[in-house]
Amino acid sequence: MNEVVIVVLAIVALVAAVIIYGVVSTTMGYEEDVNENYIPDRLERMLGKDPQKKNEKKP
């Protein structure tokens, strides 16, 4: 049972690290984030998604 807890905590720590990296790298200007979703565009391209700018609503 202890092994399961350790594995779950490790997975949570890895996911948190990726999220923190995305937020810090985009706010500090190290990575480009065209669509402003705090996921660096380089990672989005690696996952096969095409980052696009958000459409601005016009009145």
N, C-alpha and C positions, 0 to 999 in steps of 0.2 A: 504494500500500500504506500509505503514511503517513496518508492520509485515513481509511482504515478504522480504524486504530488511534486516531486522534483522535476519531472518531465513537463508537467503543466506550467510550473513556475518558469522554467527555461523558455518555453514557447511564448508565454506572456512577456517575458523580458525581451525576447528577440523582436516581437511585434512592436513593443513600446520603443525599442531602440530605433527601428525603422521609421516610426512616426516622428520621433524627436529629431532624427536626422533630416527628414523631409522639411519639417517646420524650420529648423535652425538654418539649414542650407539655403532655403529659398528666401527667408527674411534677411539673412546676412548678404545675399547676392552671390553666393558661390554657385548656385544652380539657377537655371532659367525655369520659370513657371508661368507659361503664357496664360493658362486658363485659371490661375490663382486658386488651386485646390490643395496647395501645400504638398503635392506630390511632384517631385522634380520631373521635368519633361524627359530627361534621359531614362528614368525608370519606366515611365509610361511607354516610351518607344521599345524598351526591352521586353515589356509585357505584350507588345503588339497593338497598343492603342495609339491613335494619332491625336496628340494634344492640339486643341483648337481654342481660340479665344471664345469667351462667353459672349453670346449675343446680347447687346444692350437693348433694353426695351425703350421704344420711342413712343411718346404720347400721341 
